[in-house]
Amino acid sequence: MAALHPDLSIDPEPSSTPVTGLTSHGHIQTSYHALRERFGEPDRRFPHLRNTGVWVLDTPAGRVNLRRFNEVPDSAGDRDVESAWMILATTDTVLPWIYKAVTGSTATFPTGARQHFSESTLASFANAYVDYLYLRMNAEIEARPWLLRSAPDFWTHHRRPQQLNNMLLAVAQAVHHYEWWLASPAERQAWSGMGKPVRSSGQPELVHWRQVNRWLYSPIPTTQHPAGGDPDLPGMLRGLADTARDHRPELRELHPDMDFVLHEEHEQTLRALADTPIPGIDALTTLRS
């Protein structure tokens, strides 16, 4: 089983760990050879699928199976041809990691929602992206002690955690505005009255961060929404993308060593989240054609 780490490195090591309880949470267009190049040889515990291939992956967001949607036997010549591969997991949070590992960018991961069996929403996809940014930020922080100050890209790497932090806080705020708007009066009262979360023994850091970030949220009353919140999550995400685009010239002048590849990837991901329909439960009819 290959392991995809938060720093985006990949260990293509086989494993005998059982693979159970996974359901389809998306799909990706790629080829057998592309997956083998990224993750090593496919898992051999599925003899009836040896031609089409199955990859069992451990990601920072949990276990994943990659399995071709069309399981008819293929020939070696078909293995360079892109086709639909199902992403089997327990939640949507794995999608940014798989798309980043396979395509080199998170910018198209929302397209994985178009045909799959899942009760996904735009909010669940946006939260998946927030989790991805948080874990990437932590990985960059952990790498700081090993940075060479003499390296030409030292400051780009050194400042990247703050850049990722700014990104994730803005997206998390937009999701909280949307969730507050959806909440009932009783839910709002419970949310505004919650105590400061205390991290329990063994609790994952990401889970604790989510709780603290929710505790810190304050609704912002507006003329249109006096109680706070905002029902237009796509509009908020698109607004963040526009801000990233509009501020790019100023940022290049003030911070020329900023990671602008990451900046552009973030803008593109926000636009994809805003513009891609997230259909929820779907019968994969398009994939079958």
Secondary structure, 3 states (H helix, E strand, C coil): CEEECCCCCEEECCCCCCCCCCEEEEEEEECHHHHHHHHCCCCCCCHHHCCCCEEEEEECCEEEEEEECCCCCCCHHHHHCCEEEEEEECCHHHHHHHHHHHHCCCCCHHHHHCCCCCCCCHHHHHHHHHHHHHHHHHHHHHHHHHCCCCCCCHHHHHHHHHHHHHHHHHHHHHHHHHHHHHCCHHHHHHHHCCCCCCCCCCCCHHHHHHHHHHHHCCCCCCCCCCCCCCCCHHHHHHHHHHHHHHHHHHHHHHCCCCCHHHHHHHHHHHHHHHHCCCCCCCCCHHHHC
